Amino acid sequence: MFLAVLIIAGLAWSEYQLANQESDSRIVNISGRQRMLSQKISKVVAELAAKPDTETSTRLTAELTDALNLWERSQNALRFGDASIGITGDNSPTVNRMYSELDPIYERILSLGKIIVTLTRSDRVGSAEFFKATSEILSNENSFLMGMNNIVFTHDREASARVTKSRIIVFSVNILLLSFMIFLWFVIIRPALRKAQAIDKAKSEFISLASHQLKTPPTAIKLLTERLLGGKMGTFTDKQKEYLGDIRSSNQRMIDLVNTLLNVSRIDMGGFIIQIKEKNPDIIIQNILDELKLIIDKKQLELRAIFLEKNIMLMLDESLFRIVINNLVINAIHYTAEGGKVQIECKVVSKGQTFGGKFLEENCFMIIVSDTGYGIPQKEQSKIFTKLFRADNAREKNTDGTGLGLYIVKSILDHSGGSIWFTSRENEGSVFYVAIPMSGMRAKAGEKELVA
C-alpha cells in the first residue's frame, strides 16, 4: 500500500512538473513575442507619422490594429493565464508585483496605440494629438522592454529553482522507493522465497522417500503373483486365475504410479541423469508399439507406424526416450474411442521448415504422434504440460490418469535439448510433435536415473 502511494504520488508530481515546465517554456516564448510586438508597434507608429500615401497608411493601420490585439491578448495571458495556449497564469508574487509595476506603461502604450488607429482612420495623421501620442509611445518603449526583460529574467530564475527542487524531490522519492524495495526483498520476499523453496524441496524429498518405500511392497506382490500365475504353487481354477490377473494388473498400476511420482520428484529436484549412447530410434519405437499391442487390439484401434526408409543412429538416452514415446502413444490410445486411428511417424526434417505452426531452427529427427481421439479443448491447451493438469473431457473419458505424463515428457525434452508441441481440435483429435536435434539428446550429470 505504501509503495503504491509513493508511486502514484511520484507520477502525479512528475505530471505536475511537466505541465509547469511546458508552461514556463511558453511564457518565455510569448514574452519574447511581446517585446517584438512592442518594437513593431513603435515602428508602425513612426512610419505612420511620416505621412505615407493612402494605400500604405491603410496597410500600416491594419498591421497596427493586429499587433495591438495580439499584444493585448498575450499580455493578459502572461498575467492571468490562458488555457487555450497552455499558460497557467500561476505566477509568483514577485513576478506579479513586477507585472503590476509595468501595467501603467503597458496600458498607456495600448491606449495610445488605439488612439493612433482612430486618428489615422479619421485622416488626422498630422494632428497635434497624433504626434503627441506617437512621441509618448516611442518614449515608453524602452521602459516596457526593460520591464519585460526583468520579468523574463526573474521567471527564468524561478523556473530553474523549481526544476532543481523537482529533481531533488524526484531523487529523494526514488531513493525512498529503492530503499523500500530493498527492504521488501531482504526482509519479506527473499525469506518467503527461501521458505517456499525449502518447503518445495522437503515435499520433493518426502515424495521421493515415500515412493521408494511404497515401491517395495508392490514389487514383492508382483513377484509372488507371477509365481502363482506361473503354476509354481499348484494349479488354480479359472476364476482364481482371473482374480490373480486382476491383482497383477492393479498392482502394476500402483507400480506405474509410484514410478511416476519418483520421476516427478527427481525432475523437480533437478538431479536426474541423462546418459546418451548411439541408438536406432525406430527400433526403440517399434519395441514400444509391440509392448502396447494388447491394449491397442483390445480397443480395436487402427495403428499405423511410418518409419524412415533408411535407418539412422542418434545419440539417445534410451530410458528417457522410451518414457517420452511411451507416454505419447499411451495417451493417444487412452483418449481415442474404440475403432479410432493412431499413427506414429518418424522423419528427418531440415532446418527452416515449419511443422505444426513451429519454425525449426536446426535439423531434427521428428516423431509425430497423431490420433482421431477426443482432442483438447481450446481454452485448456495452454495448461496441457502443467503438472497434475488434465483437460475436462480427459477426466470424463478416463478417470485413471494422473496429469503427470506430459509434464514429465516436456521436462525430459527441455533438459535434453529437444522440444514438444501440439495441435488439437476437440472431438477431432490431436497431433503431438517431438523434435530431437540430429546431434542427439544433450547429456546431463545428475544423481539418479528416471524410471522407465
N, C-alpha and C positions, 0 to 999 in steps of 0.2 A: 504493500500500500504506500509506504513511504517512498519507495523507488518510483512508483507510478506518479506520485505527486511531484517529485523532483523533475521527472522527465517532462510532464505537462507544463510545469512552471518554466522550465528551460525553453521549451518550444514557444510558449506564449511570449516570454521575454525576447527571444530571438526575433519573433514576428514583429513585435512592437519596435524593436531597434531597427529592423529592416525598413519598416514604414517610416521611421524618423529619418533614417539616412536618405531614403528616396526623397522625402520632403525637403531635407537640407539641400540636396543637390538641385532640386527645382527652385528653391528660394535663391540660391546663388545665381542660377541661370536667369531668373526673372529680374533679380536685382541688377544684373549686368545689362539686361534689356532696358530697364528703367533709365539707367544712365545714358544709354544710346538714344532712347526716345527723348530724353531731356535735351540732349545735344541736337537732335533732329528738329525739335520744336523751335529751339533758338535759331537754327539755320534757316528754317522755312520763314520764320518771322522776319529775319534780316533780309531775306530775298523779297518778301512782300513789301518791306519798307523801301526797296529800290524802285517801286512803282513799275512793275513789269507790264507787258501787254495783257489784254483781257483774257486771252486763252491761257497764258501762263499763270495769271492771277487765279483763274478758276481752278486750274490743276493744283496749285500750291495750297489753295484754301481747302480743297478736298483732302490733300495729304495732311494738312494741319489738323483737320477735324478727326481723321482716322487716328493720327498719332495721339491726340488728346484723349480720345475714347479709350484706346488701348492703355495709355499711361494711367488713366484713372482706374480702370479695371485691375491692372496689375498692382497698383499701389494698395487698393482695397484688399486684394488677395494677400499681399505681404503683411498687411496689418491685421486682418480679421480671418484669413483663411479662405480657400475656395476648393471644395471637394472635387469639382469638375476637372481641375488641373493638378490635383494631388497635393495641395498645400494645406496643412492642418491649422495654421494660424496660432500654434501653441508656442508663442514667443516668450522668451524670458522677461522678467521685469525690467532688466537693463535695456534690452532691445526695444521693448515697448516705450520706455522713457525716451529713448533716442528718437523713435518714430514721432512721439508727441512733440519733441523739440523741433523736429523737421517739418511737422504738419503745417505750420503757418506759411513757410516758404513754398511748400508743395501746393497748398490751396491757393496761394496768391498767384503762382505761375499758371495753375489750371484756370483760375478765374480770368486772368489777363488774356490767356490764350483764347478763351471763349469770346471775350470782348473783341479781340482782333478779328476772329472769324466773322462776328456780327458786323463790324465796321467794314470789312472787306466786301462782304456780300451787299452792303448798302452803298458801296462805292465811295467810302470815306477813308481811303488809304492815306491820303496826305494830311489828314486832320491832326490837330494837336493831341487829341485824345489817343489816336493811333500811335503817334511817335512816343508818347509818354508810356503807353502800355508796352511797346516794343523795348524801350530803354530799360524799363523795370524788369522785364523778363530776362534780358541779357545780363543785367547786373545781379540777378538772383541765381543765375545758372550755376556759377561756381560754388555758391553756398550749398545748393542742393546736391551737386556732385560730391562735394566733400562730406556732407552728411550721410549720403548713401554709402560712400567708401568706408566711413567709420562703422556704419551698421553692418556691412558685409564682413568687415574685419572682425568685429565683435561676434557676429553669428558664427563665422568660421572657427573662431577660438572656442566658443561654447560647444560647437558640434564636435570638434576634436576632443574636448574634455568628455563629452558624452560617449564617444566611441571608446576612449580609453577606459572609462568607467564600465562600459558594457563588456569590454574584453576581460576586465578584471572579474566581473561578476560571472561571465560565462566560464572563465578559467576556474574560478572557485567552485562553481556548480559541477564542472567536470571532475575536479579533484574530489569533491564530495561524492559524486556518483561512483568514481573509481574506487574510493575508499570503501564505500558501502558494498560494492560488488566484490571487492577483495574480502571484506568481512563475511559476506554471504558464502563465498567459495570456501574459505578456510574454516568458518565456524559452523555452517549449516550444510552446504551442498556436498563438499568433499567427504565429511564424516558420514553423511547419508549414503553417498555412493559406495564408500568403503564398506559400510554396514550391509548395503544391498548385495555387493559383490561377495562379501563373506557369507551371507545367507544363501546366495545362489550356489556358491562353491560347496557349502555344507550340504545343501539339498542334493547337488550332483553326487557328492561323495556318499551321501546316505543312500541314494538310489543305486549307485554302483555297488555299495556294500550289500544292500538288501537284495539286489538282483543276483549277486554271487551266491548269497545264502539261499535264495529261492530256487536257484538253478539246480542245486544238488538233489533235492527230493524228486523233481520231475525226471531227472536223468536216471535215477535209480528205478523209478516206476517204468520208464521206457525200456530199460534193460530187462526187467522182470517180465513185462508184458510181452516183449519179443520172445523171451524164452518160453513163456506159456503158449503163445501162438505157434511157436516152432515145434511143439509136441514133445519137448524135453521133460515136461512134468506130467505126462499122461495125455490121454485123449479127452476131448470136450465135446459136448453136444453142439449142434449148430447154433442154438440160442446162446450158449455160453461163449462161443466164438464171436457171435455178434456183439455181445456185451464187452468182451475183451477188445474188439475192434473199436468200439465207441470210446473205451478208456484210452486206447492208444491215440486216437485222433484228438480227443480233448486234451490229453497230456501234451501232445505235440503243439497244440495251440498255446498252451501255457509256456512251453519251452520257447516258442517263437516270440511270445510277448516279453518274456524275460530277456531274451537276446536283444530285442528292440530297445528295451529300457537301458540295457547295458551300453548299446551303441550310442543312444542319445546322451547318456551321461558322459561318455568318452568324447563325443563331439563337443558338448558344452564345455568340458574341461580343457579342450584343445590338445589333448595328449595322445591322439591315435596316430598310428604309424601308417605311412604309405610306402610299401616296398614294391618296386617295379621290376618286372622281367619281361623279356620278349615273348609275346604270346600271340596266338591267332584268335582274334575276337570272334570270327564266325564260328569256330569250334565251340567256344565257351557259350555262345548264344544258343547254338543247336543243342548242347547238353542241357541247358536250362529248359528249352522247349520240350525235350524228351522227358524231363522230370515232371513237367506240368501236363503231360499228355492225358493222364487220367482225369484231371479236373476239366480240361478242355473238352474231352469226349463226353463227360458227364453232362455238361451244359449244351452239348450238341452245337458247339461253335465251329465256324469255318476259320481255320488258321492258315494263314499264308505267310511263308518266310521267303524273303528275297535276299540272297547273298551275292557278294561280288563274284564275277566270273573267275577272277584271279585272286587267290589267297594273298593276304598281306599280313605282315607281322607288326605289332605295335608294342611299345613299352607300357605294360599294364600291371596294376596290382589286381591279380585275378579275383581275389576275395572281394575287394571293393567293387570291381566291375560287375561281378555276379550280383551283389546287393542292388546295384543300380538297375540292371536289366530285369532281375527277378521282381523287384517292386513294380516296375512299369508294366510288365506283362501280366502280373497277378492283378494289378488294378484294372487293366483292360478286360481281364476275364471276369472279375467280380462285378464290374459295373457295366457289363454288356448282357442284355437279356438272352435267354436261350434262343438258339438259331441265328444269333448275330455273327458278325465278322470281326476278326482280329488279325492285324497284319504287322509284321516287323520287317523292316527293310534296312539293309546296310549299304552305304555308298560312300565314295570319296568325293568331296566337294572342294573345288578350288576357291581361294580367297576372292572376294569381290562379288560373290553370288549372294542371293537373298533367299532364305528359307523360313517359312512361317512368319514372315514380316521382319526377320532379323538379318542384318548385313554381316557377312562373315569376313573377318579381318585377317584370317590366316587359313591355310589349307587344313581341312579337318576330315576325320573319319566320323560319319554321321550314322546314328541309329535312330530310326523313325518308327515309333510305335503308335499305331492308329487303331481305332475301333469304331463300331457303329452303336455305341452304348448310350447311356443316359446323358452324357455331356455335363458341363459345369455351367451353372447359371452365371450370366454376365456380371451381375453385381457381386459375386463371390470369387471371381477369378483372381483378383489381386491378393487374396489371402491363401491361395492354394498351397504355397510352400511354407506356410506358417506352422509352427509346432502345435500339434493337437487340433488343428483345424480340419473339419470335414464339412463338405457342402451339404445343404439341407436335403437335396434329393439323394445324396450318397447315404446319409443316415437312414433315410426311409427304405432304401433298397437293400442295404447291407448293414446290419447292426453290429457286426463283429469288428469293424475297423478301429484303429487307434488314432488316426490322424497324424502318425509319425513317419510313415513311409516316405512320402515326398520330401518331408523336411530332411530326413537322412540322406536321400538321393541328392538333393541340392547341396547339402553341406559337403558331401564327398566330392562332388564335381567342383565346387568352389575351391576346396582345399587342394585339389589335384590339377587345377588349370583348365578344367572342362567347363561346360555350361549347359543349361537346360532351359527350355521354354516350351510353350504350347499354344495351340489354338483350339477352341472348343465352342460348340453350339449346343444348347440344351435340347435334349431329345434327338440329336443327330449324331453325336459322338465327339471324340477328342483325338487330337494328334499331338504327341509329345516328341520333341526333338532333342536329342543329346548330341553334343559336338565335343569331340576329343581331338586336340591338335595332333597332326601327323607326327609330331615329335614325341607324342605319348603323354601319359599321365605324369605329373610332377611328383618326384619323391619327396617324402617328408619324414623327419625324425620324430619320434614320439616314445611313449611308454608302453602302450598296449595296442593290439590289433582290434579292429572291429570284427564282430561275429557275423559270419555269412549265414 
